[in-house]
Amino acid sequence: MSSTRAQLRDLAHRHDLLVTGGSDHHGTGKTRNPLGAGLTEPNVYAELKRRIASFA
């Protein structure tokens, strides 16, 4: 993991933010992540759903 990513993850942690990801399918030649690929960790997705439900 790059130092920039580590710094951003630390920032998110300090502010109780969730780190999510999606497919980066901008431009041509993108073969690593197919369009629409869900890259958010399952435990983070579950926490996101829990937080949303707490507002209902």
All heavy atoms as atom14 arrays in JSON, in Angstrom:
{
  "sequence": "MSSTRAQLRDLAHRHDLLVTGGSDHHGTGKTRNPLGAGLTEPNVYAELKRRIASFA",
  "atom14_mask": [
    [1, 1, 1, 1, 1, 1, 1, 1, 0, 0, 0, 0, 0, 0],
    [1, 1, 1, 1, 1, 1, 0, 0, 0, 0, 0, 0, 0, 0],
    [1, 1, 1, 1, 1, 1, 0, 0, 0, 0, 0, 0, 0, 0],
    [1, 1, 1, 1, 1, 1, 1, 0, 0, 0, 0, 0, 0, 0],
    [1, 1, 1, 1, 1, 1, 1, 1, 1, 1, 1, 0, 0, 0],
    [1, 1, 1, 1, 1, 0, 0, 0, 0, 0, 0, 0, 0, 0],
    [1, 1, 1, 1, 1, 1, 1, 1, 1, 0, 0, 0, 0, 0],
    [1, 1, 1, 1, 1, 1, 1, 1, 0, 0, 0, 0, 0, 0],
    [1, 1, 1, 1, 1, 1, 1, 1, 1, 1, 1, 0, 0, 0],
    [1, 1, 1, 1, 1, 1, 1, 1, 0, 0, 0, 0, 0, 0],
    [1, 1, 1, 1, 1, 1, 1, 1, 0, 0, 0, 0, 0, 0],
    [1, 1, 1, 1, 1, 0, 0, 0, 0, 0, 0, 0, 0, 0],
    [1, 1, 1, 1, 1, 1, 1, 1, 1, 1, 0, 0, 0, 0],
    [1, 1, 1, 1, 1, 1, 1, 1, 1, 1, 1, 0, 0, 0],
    [1, 1, 1, 1, 1, 1, 1, 1, 1, 1, 0, 0, 0, 0],
    [1, 1, 1, 1, 1, 1, 1, 1, 0, 0, 0, 0, 0, 0],
    [1, 1, 1, 1, 1, 1, 1, 1, 0, 0, 0, 0, 0, 0],
    [1, 1, 1, 1, 1, 1, 1, 1, 0, 0, 0, 0, 0, 0],
    [1, 1, 1, 1, 1, 1, 1, 0, 0, 0, 0, 0, 0, 0],
    [1, 1, 1, 1, 1, 1, 1, 0, 0, 0, 0, 0, 0, 0],
    [1, 1, 1, 1, 0, 0, 0, 0, 0, 0, 0, 0, 0, 0],
    [1, 1, 1, 1, 0, 0, 0, 0, 0, 0, 0, 0, 0, 0],
    [1, 1, 1, 1, 1, 1, 0, 0, 0, 0, 0, 0, 0, 0],
    [1, 1, 1, 1, 1, 1, 1, 1, 0, 0, 0, 0, 0, 0],
    [1, 1, 1, 1, 1, 1, 1, 1, 1, 1, 0, 0, 0, 0],
    [1, 1, 1, 1, 1, 1, 1, 1, 1, 1, 0, 0, 0, 0],
    [1, 1, 1, 1, 0, 0, 0, 0, 0, 0, 0, 0, 0, 0],
    [1, 1, 1, 1, 1, 1, 1, 0, 0, 0, 0, 0, 0, 0],
    [1, 1, 1, 1, 0, 0, 0, 0, 0, 0, 0, 0, 0, 0],
    [1, 1, 1, 1, 1, 1, 1, 1, 1, 0, 0, 0, 0, 0],
    [1, 1, 1, 1, 1, 1, 1, 0, 0, 0, 0, 0, 0, 0],
    [1, 1, 1, 1, 1, 1, 1, 1, 1, 1, 1, 0, 0, 0],
    [1, 1, 1, 1, 1, 1, 1, 1, 0, 0, 0, 0, 0, 0],
    [1, 1, 1, 1, 1, 1, 1, 0, 0, 0, 0, 0, 0, 0],
    [1, 1, 1, 1, 1, 1, 1, 1, 0, 0, 0, 0, 0, 0],
    [1, 1, 1, 1, 0, 0, 0, 0, 0, 0, 0, 0, 0, 0],
    [1, 1, 1, 1, 1, 0, 0, 0, 0, 0, 0, 0, 0, 0],
    [1, 1, 1, 1, 0, 0, 0, 0, 0, 0, 0, 0, 0, 0],
    [1, 1, 1, 1, 1, 1, 1, 1, 0, 0, 0, 0, 0, 0],
    [1, 1, 1, 1, 1, 1, 1, 0, 0, 0, 0, 0, 0, 0],
    [1, 1, 1, 1, 1, 1, 1, 1, 1, 0, 0, 0, 0, 0],
    [1, 1, 1, 1, 1, 1, 1, 0, 0, 0, 0, 0, 0, 0],
    [1, 1, 1, 1, 1, 1, 1, 1, 0, 0, 0, 0, 0, 0],
    [1, 1, 1, 1, 1, 1, 1, 0, 0, 0, 0, 0, 0, 0],
    [1, 1, 1, 1, 1, 1, 1, 1, 1, 1, 1, 1, 0, 0],
    [1, 1, 1, 1, 1, 0, 0, 0, 0, 0, 0, 0, 0, 0],
    [1, 1, 1, 1, 1, 1, 1, 1, 1, 0, 0, 0, 0, 0],
    [1, 1, 1, 1, 1, 1, 1, 1, 0, 0, 0, 0, 0, 0],
    [1, 1, 1, 1, 1, 1, 1, 1, 1, 0, 0, 0, 0, 0],
    [1, 1, 1, 1, 1, 1, 1, 1, 1, 1, 1, 0, 0, 0],
    [1, 1, 1, 1, 1, 1, 1, 1, 1, 1, 1, 0, 0, 0],
    [1, 1, 1, 1, 1, 1, 1, 1, 0, 0, 0, 0, 0, 0],
    [1, 1, 1, 1, 1, 0, 0, 0, 0, 0, 0, 0, 0, 0],
    [1, 1, 1, 1, 1, 1, 0, 0, 0, 0, 0, 0, 0, 0],
    [1, 1, 1, 1, 1, 1, 1, 1, 1, 1, 1, 0, 0, 0],
    [1, 1, 1, 1, 1, 0, 0, 0, 0, 0, 0, 0, 0, 0]
  ],
  "atom14_positions": [
    [[0.85, -1.18, 0.0], [0.0, 0.0, 0.0], [0.89, 1.23, 0.0], [1.85, 1.32, 0.75], [-0.9, -0.02, 1.23], [-1.81, 1.16, 1.33], [-2.87, 1.3, 2.8], [-3.29, -0.34, 3.19], [0.0, 0.0, 0.0], [0.0, 0.0, 0.0], [0.0, 0.0, 0.0], [0.0, 0.0, 0.0], [0.0, 0.0, 0.0], [0.0, 0.0, 0.0]],
    [[0.54, 2.19, -0.84], [1.34, 3.41, -0.91], [1.18, 4.22, 0.37], [0.21, 4.06, 1.11], [0.91, 4.25, -2.12], [-0.35, 4.84, -1.88], [0.0, 0.0, 0.0], [0.0, 0.0, 0.0], [0.0, 0.0, 0.0], [0.0, 0.0, 0.0], [0.0, 0.0, 0.0], [0.0, 0.0, 0.0], [0.0, 0.0, 0.0], [0.0, 0.0, 0.0]],
    [[2.14, 5.08, 0.6], [2.06, 5.91, 1.81], [0.86, 6.85, 1.74], [0.26, 7.17, 2.76], [3.35, 6.7, 2.0], [3.56, 7.6, 0.93], [0.0, 0.0, 0.0], [0.0, 0.0, 0.0], [0.0, 0.0, 0.0], [0.0, 0.0, 0.0], [0.0, 0.0, 0.0], [0.0, 0.0, 0.0], [0.0, 0.0, 0.0], [0.0, 0.0, 0.0]],
    [[0.49, 7.29, 0.54], [-0.68, 8.15, 0.39], [-1.94, 7.41, 0.8], [-2.78, 7.94, 1.54], [-0.82, 8.66, -1.06], [0.36, 9.38, -1.41], [-2.03, 9.55, -1.2], [0.0, 0.0, 0.0], [0.0, 0.0, 0.0], [0.0, 0.0, 0.0], [0.0, 0.0, 0.0], [0.0, 0.0, 0.0], [0.0, 0.0, 0.0], [0.0, 0.0, 0.0]],
    [[-2.07, 6.18, 0.34], [-3.24, 5.38, 0.73], [-3.27, 5.14, 2.22], [-4.32, 5.2, 2.84], [-3.26, 4.05, -0.02], [-3.69, 4.19, -1.45], [-3.87, 2.84, -2.08], [-4.28, 2.99, -3.45], [-4.62, 2.0, -4.22], [-4.58, 0.77, -3.76], [-4.99, 2.21, -5.45], [0.0, 0.0, 0.0], [0.0, 0.0, 0.0], [0.0, 0.0, 0.0]],
    [[-2.13, 4.86, 2.8], [-2.05, 4.64, 4.25], [-2.47, 5.9, 5.0], [-3.19, 5.83, 5.99], [-0.64, 4.21, 4.65], [0.0, 0.0, 0.0], [0.0, 0.0, 0.0], [0.0, 0.0, 0.0], [0.0, 0.0, 0.0], [0.0, 0.0, 0.0], [0.0, 0.0, 0.0], [0.0, 0.0, 0.0], [0.0, 0.0, 0.0], [0.0, 0.0, 0.0]],
    [[-2.02, 7.05, 4.52], [-2.4, 8.32, 5.16], [-3.9, 8.57, 5.05], [-4.52, 9.02, 6.01], [-1.63, 9.48, 4.52], [-0.15, 9.47, 4.85], [0.61, 10.5, 4.04], [0.17, 10.95, 2.98], [1.78, 10.88, 4.55], [0.0, 0.0, 0.0], [0.0, 0.0, 0.0], [0.0, 0.0, 0.0], [0.0, 0.0, 0.0], [0.0, 0.0, 0.0]],
    [[-4.47, 8.25, 3.89], [-5.9, 8.46, 3.72], [-6.71, 7.49, 4.57], [-7.74, 7.87, 5.14], [-6.27, 8.32, 2.23], [-5.75, 9.44, 1.35], [-5.99, 9.11, -0.12], [-6.37, 10.77, 1.72], [0.0, 0.0, 0.0], [0.0, 0.0, 0.0], [0.0, 0.0, 0.0], [0.0, 0.0, 0.0], [0.0, 0.0, 0.0], [0.0, 0.0, 0.0]],
    [[-6.25, 6.25, 4.69], [-6.94, 5.3, 5.56], [-6.86, 5.75, 7.02], [-7.83, 5.64, 7.76], [-6.36, 3.89, 5.39], [-6.76, 3.25, 4.09], [-6.22, 1.82, 4.0], [-6.49, 1.25, 2.72], [-7.61, 0.62, 2.39], [-8.56, 0.49, 3.29], [-7.79, 0.12, 1.19], [0.0, 0.0, 0.0], [0.0, 0.0, 0.0], [0.0, 0.0, 0.0]],
    [[-5.73, 6.27, 7.42], [-5.58, 6.78, 8.79], [-6.51, 7.97, 9.02], [-7.17, 8.06, 10.06], [-4.12, 7.19, 9.04], [-3.91, 7.69, 10.45], [-4.19, 6.93, 11.4], [-3.47, 8.86, 10.6], [0.0, 0.0, 0.0], [0.0, 0.0, 0.0], [0.0, 0.0, 0.0], [0.0, 0.0, 0.0], [0.0, 0.0, 0.0], [0.0, 0.0, 0.0]],
    [[-6.59, 8.86, 8.06], [-7.49, 10.01, 8.15], [-8.94, 9.54, 8.29], [-9.68, 10.04, 9.14], [-7.33, 10.89, 6.92], [-8.21, 12.14, 6.86], [-7.8, 13.14, 7.93], [-8.11, 12.76, 5.47], [0.0, 0.0, 0.0], [0.0, 0.0, 0.0], [0.0, 0.0, 0.0], [0.0, 0.0, 0.0], [0.0, 0.0, 0.0], [0.0, 0.0, 0.0]],
    [[-9.35, 8.58, 7.48], [-10.7, 8.05, 7.56], [-10.96, 7.43, 8.94], [-12.01, 7.66, 9.54], [-10.93, 7.0, 6.46], [0.0, 0.0, 0.0], [0.0, 0.0, 0.0], [0.0, 0.0, 0.0], [0.0, 0.0, 0.0], [0.0, 0.0, 0.0], [0.0, 0.0, 0.0], [0.0, 0.0, 0.0], [0.0, 0.0, 0.0], [0.0, 0.0, 0.0]],
    [[-10.0, 6.69, 9.42], [-10.15, 6.05, 10.73], [-10.3, 7.1, 11.84], [-11.16, 6.97, 12.71], [-8.95, 5.14, 11.01], [-9.01, 4.47, 12.33], [-9.86, 3.42, 12.59], [-8.34, 4.71, 13.48], [-9.71, 3.04, 13.85], [-8.78, 3.81, 14.4], [0.0, 0.0, 0.0], [0.0, 0.0, 0.0], [0.0, 0.0, 0.0], [0.0, 0.0, 0.0]],
    [[-9.49, 8.15, 11.79], [-9.55, 9.18, 12.81], [-10.89, 9.92, 12.82], [-11.3, 10.44, 13.86], [-8.41, 10.19, 12.63], [-7.07, 9.64, 13.1], [-5.99, 10.69, 13.05], [-5.52, 10.81, 11.66], [-5.24, 11.96, 11.06], [-5.4, 13.11, 11.69], [-4.82, 11.99, 9.81], [0.0, 0.0, 0.0], [0.0, 0.0, 0.0], [0.0, 0.0, 0.0]],
    [[-11.56, 9.96, 11.68], [-12.83, 10.69, 11.58], [-14.03, 9.75, 11.49], [-15.12, 10.18, 11.13], [-12.79, 11.65, 10.39], [-11.8, 12.76, 10.58], [-12.08, 13.89, 11.32], [-10.51, 12.89, 10.17], [-11.03, 14.67, 11.33], [-10.06, 14.08, 10.64], [0.0, 0.0, 0.0], [0.0, 0.0, 0.0], [0.0, 0.0, 0.0], [0.0, 0.0, 0.0]],
    [[-13.8, 8.49, 11.83], [-14.87, 7.47, 11.84], [-15.57, 7.38, 10.49], [-16.79, 7.28, 10.41], [-15.88, 7.74, 12.95], [-16.73, 6.52, 13.26], [-16.25, 5.38, 13.06], [-17.89, 6.69, 13.66], [0.0, 0.0, 0.0], [0.0, 0.0, 0.0], [0.0, 0.0, 0.0], [0.0, 0.0, 0.0], [0.0, 0.0, 0.0], [0.0, 0.0, 0.0]],
    [[-14.77, 7.44, 9.42], [-15.3, 7.31, 8.06], [-15.02, 5.9, 7.55], [-14.07, 5.25, 7.98], [-14.64, 8.33, 7.13], [-14.83, 9.78, 7.51], [-13.98, 10.68, 6.63], [-16.29, 10.17, 7.42], [0.0, 0.0, 0.0], [0.0, 0.0, 0.0], [0.0, 0.0, 0.0], [0.0, 0.0, 0.0], [0.0, 0.0, 0.0], [0.0, 0.0, 0.0]],
    [[-15.84, 5.44, 6.63], [-15.66, 4.12, 6.04], [-14.93, 4.27, 4.71], [-15.2, 5.18, 3.94], [-17.01, 3.45, 5.81], [-17.84, 3.21, 7.07], [-19.22, 2.69, 6.7], [-17.12, 2.23, 7.98], [0.0, 0.0, 0.0], [0.0, 0.0, 0.0], [0.0, 0.0, 0.0], [0.0, 0.0, 0.0], [0.0, 0.0, 0.0], [0.0, 0.0, 0.0]],
    [[-14.0, 3.37, 4.47], [-13.24, 3.37, 3.22], [-13.93, 2.41, 2.26], [-14.04, 1.22, 2.53], [-11.77, 2.93, 3.46], [-11.02, 2.87, 2.14], [-11.09, 3.88, 4.43], [0.0, 0.0, 0.0], [0.0, 0.0, 0.0], [0.0, 0.0, 0.0], [0.0, 0.0, 0.0], [0.0, 0.0, 0.0], [0.0, 0.0, 0.0], [0.0, 0.0, 0.0]],
    [[-14.44, 2.97, 1.17], [-15.14, 2.16, 0.18], [-14.39, 2.24, -1.14], [-13.49, 3.06, -1.31], [-16.58, 2.66, -0.04], [-16.54, 3.99, -0.55], [-17.37, 2.63, 1.26], [0.0, 0.0, 0.0], [0.0, 0.0, 0.0], [0.0, 0.0, 0.0], [0.0, 0.0, 0.0], [0.0, 0.0, 0.0], [0.0, 0.0, 0.0], [0.0, 0.0, 0.0]],
    [[-14.74, 1.38, -2.06], [-14.12, 1.39, -3.38], [-15.09, 0.92, -4.42], [-16.05, 0.21, -4.13], [0.0, 0.0, 0.0], [0.0, 0.0, 0.0], [0.0, 0.0, 0.0], [0.0, 0.0, 0.0], [0.0, 0.0, 0.0], [0.0, 0.0, 0.0], [0.0, 0.0, 0.0], [0.0, 0.0, 0.0], [0.0, 0.0, 0.0], [0.0, 0.0, 0.0]],
    [[-14.86, 1.32, -5.63], [-15.66, 0.9, -6.76], [-14.75, 0.69, -7.95], [-13.56, 0.9, -7.87], [0.0, 0.0, 0.0], [0.0, 0.0, 0.0], [0.0, 0.0, 0.0], [0.0, 0.0, 0.0], [0.0, 0.0, 0.0], [0.0, 0.0, 0.0], [0.0, 0.0, 0.0], [0.0, 0.0, 0.0], [0.0, 0.0, 0.0], [0.0, 0.0, 0.0]],
    [[-15.35, 0.28, -9.04], [-14.52, 0.06, -10.21], [-14.02, 1.4, -10.75], [-14.75, 2.37, -10.8], [-15.3, -0.68, -11.29], [-16.4, 0.08, -11.74], [0.0, 0.0, 0.0], [0.0, 0.0, 0.0], [0.0, 0.0, 0.0], [0.0, 0.0, 0.0], [0.0, 0.0, 0.0], [0.0, 0.0, 0.0], [0.0, 0.0, 0.0], [0.0, 0.0, 0.0]],
    [[-12.77, 1.44, -11.11], [-12.19, 2.62, -11.73], [-12.13, 2.3, -13.22], [-11.16, 1.76, -13.72], [-10.81, 2.91, -11.17], [-10.19, 4.17, -11.77], [-10.9, 4.89, -12.5], [-9.01, 4.42, -11.53], [0.0, 0.0, 0.0], [0.0, 0.0, 0.0], [0.0, 0.0, 0.0], [0.0, 0.0, 0.0], [0.0, 0.0, 0.0], [0.0, 0.0, 0.0]],
    [[-13.19, 2.61, -13.92], [-13.31, 2.19, -15.32], [-13.35, 3.4, -16.25], [-14.1, 3.44, -17.21], [-14.58, 1.33, -15.48], [-14.53, 0.44, -16.67], [-13.8, -0.71, -16.7], [-15.13, 0.55, -17.88], [-13.95, -1.3, -17.87], [-14.75, -0.56, -18.6], [0.0, 0.0, 0.0], [0.0, 0.0, 0.0], [0.0, 0.0, 0.0], [0.0, 0.0, 0.0]],
    [[-12.54, 4.41, -15.93], [-12.5, 5.6, -16.77], [-11.36, 5.45, -17.77], [-10.26, 5.09, -17.41], [-12.27, 6.86, -15.92], [-13.3, 7.03, -14.85], [-14.54, 7.56, -15.11], [-13.29, 6.72, -13.53], [-15.24, 7.57, -14.0], [-14.5, 7.07, -13.02], [0.0, 0.0, 0.0], [0.0, 0.0, 0.0], [0.0, 0.0, 0.0], [0.0, 0.0, 0.0]],
    [[-11.64, 5.71, -19.01], [-10.61, 5.63, -20.03], [-10.53, 4.25, -20.65], [-11.33, 3.36, -20.37], [0.0, 0.0, 0.0], [0.0, 0.0, 0.0], [0.0, 0.0, 0.0], [0.0, 0.0, 0.0], [0.0, 0.0, 0.0], [0.0, 0.0, 0.0], [0.0, 0.0, 0.0], [0.0, 0.0, 0.0], [0.0, 0.0, 0.0], [0.0, 0.0, 0.0]],
    [[-9.54, 4.07, -21.48], [-9.38, 2.8, -22.19], [-8.28, 1.97, -21.54], [-7.45, 2.47, -20.79], [-9.02, 3.05, -23.66], [-7.81, 3.81, -23.71], [-10.12, 3.82, -24.37], [0.0, 0.0, 0.0], [0.0, 0.0, 0.0], [0.0, 0.0, 0.0], [0.0, 0.0, 0.0], [0.0, 0.0, 0.0], [0.0, 0.0, 0.0], [0.0, 0.0, 0.0]],
    [[-8.29, 0.69, -21.83], [-7.24, -0.19, -21.35], [-7.36, -0.58, -19.89], [-6.4, -1.02, -19.27], [0.0, 0.0, 0.0], [0.0, 0.0, 0.0], [0.0, 0.0, 0.0], [0.0, 0.0, 0.0], [0.0, 0.0, 0.0], [0.0, 0.0, 0.0], [0.0, 0.0, 0.0], [0.0, 0.0, 0.0], [0.0, 0.0, 0.0], [0.0, 0.0, 0.0]],
    [[-8.53, -0.43, -19.31], [-8.73, -0.78, -17.91], [-9.15, -2.24, -17.83], [-10.29, -2.58, -18.1], [-9.81, 0.1, -17.27], [-9.51, 1.59, -17.34], [-8.34, 1.96, -16.47], [-8.12, 3.46, -16.54], [-7.3, 3.97, -15.52], [0.0, 0.0, 0.0], [0.0, 0.0, 0.0], [0.0, 0.0, 0.0], [0.0, 0.0, 0.0], [0.0, 0.0, 0.0]],
    [[-8.23, -3.11, -17.49], [-8.54, -4.55, -17.43], [-8.5, -5.1, -16.02], [-8.95, -6.21, -15.8], [-7.54, -5.33, -18.31], [-6.21, -5.08, -17.82], [-7.64, -4.91, -19.77], [0.0, 0.0, 0.0], [0.0, 0.0, 0.0], [0.0, 0.0, 0.0], [0.0, 0.0, 0.0], [0.0, 0.0, 0.0], [0.0, 0.0, 0.0], [0.0, 0.0, 0.0]],
    [[-7.98, -4.35, -15.07], [-7.83, -4.87, -13.7], [-9.18, -5.05, -13.02], [-9.42, -6.06, -12.38], [-6.95, -3.93, -12.89], [-6.72, -4.42, -11.49], [-5.66, -3.6, -10.77], [-5.64, -4.0, -9.39], [-5.56, -3.16, -8.39], [-5.47, -1.88, -8.6], [-5.55, -3.59, -7.16], [0.0, 0.0, 0.0], [0.0, 0.0, 0.0], [0.0, 0.0, 0.0]],
    [[-10.05, -4.06, -13.13], [-11.37, -4.1, -12.49], [-12.44, -3.92, -13.56], [-12.52, -2.87, -14.17], [-11.51, -2.99, -11.45], [-10.47, -3.08, -10.37], [-10.16, -4.15, -9.9], [-9.93, -1.94, -9.98], [0.0, 0.0, 0.0], [0.0, 0.0, 0.0], [0.0, 0.0, 0.0], [0.0, 0.0, 0.0], [0.0, 0.0, 0.0], [0.0, 0.0, 0.0]],
    [[-13.27, -4.93, -13.77], [-14.33, -4.77, -14.77], [-15.34, -3.71, -14.35], [-15.5, -3.43, -13.17], [-14.97, -6.15, -14.85], [-14.59, -6.84, -13.59], [-13.31, -6.23, -13.11], [0.0, 0.0, 0.0], [0.0, 0.0, 0.0], [0.0, 0.0, 0.0], [0.0, 0.0, 0.0], [0.0, 0.0, 0.0], [0.0, 0.0, 0.0], [0.0, 0.0, 0.0]],
    [[-16.02, -3.14, -15.32], [-17.03, -2.13, -15.07], [-18.06, -2.67, -14.07], [-18.56, -3.77, -14.22], [-17.73, -1.74, -16.37], [-18.82, -0.69, -16.28], [-18.24, 0.64, -15.8], [-19.48, -0.51, -17.64], [0.0, 0.0, 0.0], [0.0, 0.0, 0.0], [0.0, 0.0, 0.0], [0.0, 0.0, 0.0], [0.0, 0.0, 0.0], [0.0, 0.0, 0.0]],
    [[-18.33, -1.9, -13.03], [-19.31, -2.3, -12.03], [-18.77, -3.19, -10.94], [-19.52, -3.65, -10.08], [0.0, 0.0, 0.0], [0.0, 0.0, 0.0], [0.0, 0.0, 0.0], [0.0, 0.0, 0.0], [0.0, 0.0, 0.0], [0.0, 0.0, 0.0], [0.0, 0.0, 0.0], [0.0, 0.0, 0.0], [0.0, 0.0, 0.0], [0.0, 0.0, 0.0]],
    [[-17.48, -3.45, -10.92], [-16.9, -4.32, -9.9], [-17.03, -3.67, -8.53], [-16.76, -2.49, -8.36], [-15.42, -4.59, -10.19], [0.0, 0.0, 0.0], [0.0, 0.0, 0.0], [0.0, 0.0, 0.0], [0.0, 0.0, 0.0], [0.0, 0.0, 0.0], [0.0, 0.0, 0.0], [0.0, 0.0, 0.0], [0.0, 0.0, 0.0], [0.0, 0.0, 0.0]],
    [[-17.49, -4.43, -7.57], [-17.6, -3.93, -6.2], [-16.33, -4.24, -5.43], [-15.99, -5.4, -5.24], [0.0, 0.0, 0.0], [0.0, 0.0, 0.0], [0.0, 0.0, 0.0], [0.0, 0.0, 0.0], [0.0, 0.0, 0.0], [0.0, 0.0, 0.0], [0.0, 0.0, 0.0], [0.0, 0.0, 0.0], [0.0, 0.0, 0.0], [0.0, 0.0, 0.0]],
    [[-15.63, -3.23, -5.04], [-14.34, -3.43, -4.37], [-14.38, -3.09, -2.89], [-13.34, -3.1, -2.23], [-13.26, -2.6, -5.07], [-13.11, -2.88, -6.57], [-12.09, -1.95, -7.18], [-12.73, -4.32, -6.81], [0.0, 0.0, 0.0], [0.0, 0.0, 0.0], [0.0, 0.0, 0.0], [0.0, 0.0, 0.0], [0.0, 0.0, 0.0], [0.0, 0.0, 0.0]],
    [[-15.55, -2.81, -2.37], [-15.69, -2.51, -0.94], [-15.67, -3.83, -0.17], [-16.36, -4.78, -0.52], [-17.0, -1.76, -0.68], [-16.98, -0.54, -1.45], [-17.17, -1.42, 0.78], [0.0, 0.0, 0.0], [0.0, 0.0, 0.0], [0.0, 0.0, 0.0], [0.0, 0.0, 0.0], [0.0, 0.0, 0.0], [0.0, 0.0, 0.0], [0.0, 0.0, 0.0]],
    [[-14.87, -3.87, 0.88], [-14.78, -5.07, 1.71], [-16.15, -5.4, 2.3], [-16.89, -4.48, 2.7], [-13.78, -4.85, 2.85], [-12.36, -4.63, 2.38], [-11.74, -5.89, 1.81], [-12.13, -7.0, 2.22], [-10.86, -5.76, 0.93], [0.0, 0.0, 0.0], [0.0, 0.0, 0.0], [0.0, 0.0, 0.0], [0.0, 0.0, 0.0], [0.0, 0.0, 0.0]],
    [[-16.51, -6.69, 2.37], [-17.82, -7.08, 2.88], [-18.13, -6.53, 4.28], [-19.26, -6.1, 4.55], [-17.78, -8.61, 2.89], [-16.79, -8.95, 1.83], [-15.76, -7.85, 1.88], [0.0, 0.0, 0.0], [0.0, 0.0, 0.0], [0.0, 0.0, 0.0], [0.0, 0.0, 0.0], [0.0, 0.0, 0.0], [0.0, 0.0, 0.0], [0.0, 0.0, 0.0]],
    [[-17.14, -6.5, 5.16], [-17.39, -5.98, 6.5], [-17.65, -4.47, 6.48], [-18.45, -3.96, 7.27], [-16.23, -6.32, 7.45], [-14.92, -5.71, 7.01], [-14.57, -5.72, 5.83], [-14.16, -5.2, 7.95], [0.0, 0.0, 0.0], [0.0, 0.0, 0.0], [0.0, 0.0, 0.0], [0.0, 0.0, 0.0], [0.0, 0.0, 0.0], [0.0, 0.0, 0.0]],
    [[-17.03, -3.75, 5.57], [-17.26, -2.32, 5.44], [-18.66, -2.07, 4.87], [-19.38, -1.18, 5.32], [-16.18, -1.65, 4.56], [-16.49, -0.18, 4.31], [-14.81, -1.8, 5.21], [0.0, 0.0, 0.0], [0.0, 0.0, 0.0], [0.0, 0.0, 0.0], [0.0, 0.0, 0.0], [0.0, 0.0, 0.0], [0.0, 0.0, 0.0], [0.0, 0.0, 0.0]],
    [[-19.04, -2.88, 3.9], [-20.39, -2.76, 3.32], [-21.45, -3.02, 4.39], [-22.44, -2.29, 4.48], [-20.54, -3.73, 2.15], [-21.87, -3.64, 1.47], [-22.27, -2.49, 0.8], [-22.75, -4.72, 1.49], [-23.51, -2.41, 0.18], [-23.98, -4.64, 0.87], [-24.35, -3.49, 0.22], [-25.57, -3.42, -0.39], [0.0, 0.0, 0.0], [0.0, 0.0, 0.0]],
    [[-21.23, -4.04, 5.22], [-22.18, -4.35, 6.3], [-22.27, -3.18, 7.28], [-23.37, -2.83, 7.73], [-21.76, -5.62, 7.02], [0.0, 0.0, 0.0], [0.0, 0.0, 0.0], [0.0, 0.0, 0.0], [0.0, 0.0, 0.0], [0.0, 0.0, 0.0], [0.0, 0.0, 0.0], [0.0, 0.0, 0.0], [0.0, 0.0, 0.0], [0.0, 0.0, 0.0]],
    [[-21.15, -2.57, 7.61], [-21.16, -1.42, 8.52], [-21.86, -0.23, 7.88], [-22.6, 0.5, 8.56], [-19.73, -1.05, 8.93], [-19.61, 0.18, 9.81], [-20.33, 0.09, 11.16], [-20.73, -1.01, 11.58], [-20.5, 1.15, 11.79], [0.0, 0.0, 0.0], [0.0, 0.0, 0.0], [0.0, 0.0, 0.0], [0.0, 0.0, 0.0], [0.0, 0.0, 0.0]],
    [[-21.66, -0.03, 6.61], [-22.35, 1.04, 5.89], [-23.87, 0.84, 5.96], [-24.61, 1.78, 6.27], [-21.88, 1.09, 4.44], [-22.47, 2.16, 3.54], [-22.18, 3.55, 4.06], [-21.96, 1.99, 2.13], [0.0, 0.0, 0.0], [0.0, 0.0, 0.0], [0.0, 0.0, 0.0], [0.0, 0.0, 0.0], [0.0, 0.0, 0.0], [0.0, 0.0, 0.0]],
    [[-24.32, -0.37, 5.71], [-25.74, -0.67, 5.8], [-26.27, -0.46, 7.22], [-27.35, 0.08, 7.41], [-26.01, -2.1, 5.33], [-25.88, -2.26, 3.86], [-26.14, -3.64, 3.29], [-26.79, -4.63, 4.13], [-27.02, -5.94, 3.48], [0.0, 0.0, 0.0], [0.0, 0.0, 0.0], [0.0, 0.0, 0.0], [0.0, 0.0, 0.0], [0.0, 0.0, 0.0]],
    [[-25.47, -0.85, 8.22], [-25.88, -0.66, 9.62], [-26.04, 0.83, 9.93], [-27.01, 1.24, 10.55], [-24.86, -1.3, 10.56], [-25.3, -1.28, 12.03], [-24.16, -1.57, 12.97], [-23.18, -0.5, 13.03], [-23.35, 0.68, 13.64], [-24.48, 0.96, 14.26], [-22.38, 1.58, 13.66], [0.0, 0.0, 0.0], [0.0, 0.0, 0.0], [0.0, 0.0, 0.0]],
    [[-25.09, 1.63, 9.48], [-25.16, 3.07, 9.75], [-26.36, 3.7, 9.06], [-27.01, 4.57, 9.65], [-23.86, 3.74, 9.3], [-22.67, 3.39, 10.18], [-21.45, 4.18, 9.77], [-20.27, 3.74, 10.49], [-19.11, 4.4, 10.45], [-18.99, 5.5, 9.76], [-18.08, 3.92, 11.12], [0.0, 0.0, 0.0], [0.0, 0.0, 0.0], [0.0, 0.0, 0.0]],
    [[-26.62, 3.3, 7.83], [-27.78, 3.84, 7.12], [-29.07, 3.46, 7.85], [-29.96, 4.29, 8.03], [-27.79, 3.35, 5.66], [-26.63, 4.0, 4.89], [-29.12, 3.65, 4.99], [-26.39, 3.41, 3.52], [0.0, 0.0, 0.0], [0.0, 0.0, 0.0], [0.0, 0.0, 0.0], [0.0, 0.0, 0.0], [0.0, 0.0, 0.0], [0.0, 0.0, 0.0]],
    [[-29.17, 2.2, 8.28], [-30.38, 1.73, 8.97], [-30.59, 2.48, 10.28], [-31.74, 2.64, 10.72], [-30.27, 0.23, 9.22], [0.0, 0.0, 0.0], [0.0, 0.0, 0.0], [0.0, 0.0, 0.0], [0.0, 0.0, 0.0], [0.0, 0.0, 0.0], [0.0, 0.0, 0.0], [0.0, 0.0, 0.0], [0.0, 0.0, 0.0], [0.0, 0.0, 0.0]],
    [[-29.53, 2.95, 10.9], [-29.69, 3.65, 12.17], [-30.38, 4.99, 12.01], [-30.87, 5.55, 12.99], [-28.31, 3.85, 12.84], [-27.57, 4.86, 12.18], [0.0, 0.0, 0.0], [0.0, 0.0, 0.0], [0.0, 0.0, 0.0], [0.0, 0.0, 0.0], [0.0, 0.0, 0.0], [0.0, 0.0, 0.0], [0.0, 0.0, 0.0], [0.0, 0.0, 0.0]],
    [[-30.47, 5.51, 10.78], [-31.16, 6.77, 10.53], [-32.64, 6.57, 10.25], [-33.4, 7.52, 10.21], [-30.54, 7.52, 9.36], [-29.16, 8.05, 9.66], [-28.04, 7.47, 9.08], [-28.98, 9.11, 10.52], [-26.77, 7.95, 9.35], [-27.73, 9.6, 10.81], [-26.62, 9.02, 10.22], [0.0, 0.0, 0.0], [0.0, 0.0, 0.0], [0.0, 0.0, 0.0]],
    [[-33.04, 5.33, 10.02], [-34.45, 5.06, 9.65], [-35.36, 5.12, 10.86], [-35.03, 4.95, 11.97], [-34.57, 3.69, 9.0], [0.0, 0.0, 0.0], [0.0, 0.0, 0.0], [0.0, 0.0, 0.0], [0.0, 0.0, 0.0], [0.0, 0.0, 0.0], [0.0, 0.0, 0.0], [0.0, 0.0, 0.0], [0.0, 0.0, 0.0], [0.0, 0.0, 0.0]]
  ]
}
